[in-house]
Amino acid sequence: MSMSMSKPISDQQLALNRSLHEMNPAFGNREQAAGVAARLPLALLRMHQIGLCSSVLDYGTGKGLLTERLRRELPESIRVTGYDPAVEKWSSRPDQPHDILTCLDVLEHVDIDTIDTTLKDIQYLTNLICYVVVDLQPAVKQLSDGRNAHILLAPAEWWVSRFSQLFPCVAAFPIKHKTGQYQKIVIACTKDSAHVPHMYSFLNKLNVYNLSMKGGSLKS
């Protein structure tokens, strides 16, 4: 399968995201992804130990701090790749699927017109398990055209439905803001039902079930 026939992000949105990266040093630079990747090296290492993870792709890696952190903390026997079309250093899209794909706080920045292409790209580049976190609330940052940086805000069930159309096995749960509102949706997927126990083991190692978010911007 080749994704070259269509782009996962429009030229206009690509330019806006590039501009935001250039103007805002804090955009896309969190190596722990607001806590949802705090224990990611531990979870990936466990998958490696049981023979399920020799390659990792951070899809939408931003300025690449998470990718660089994984390269530091994981053994060299795990190949770590970062991809983000809006950042020159990471703009080279990998051709081959990776055992585990992460996509953290990325999809809310994608146009509604290209989101299905992006999700199909994620499906193709996932060999065993993908770990996705989507923000459900407005961002504190704005694009240069005046829009909120989170241009695609949708209910949690909308995202779960989208992934369920592409992956036969999906697990999902919300992360709440300290006020009690849903802040993010966590989605884990696998193409093979035989890997469902491993998918849940991976989530357990991440230990994000009880994570509570602070700050940010909430819908009124």
Disulfide bonds with the S-S distance in Angstrom:
none
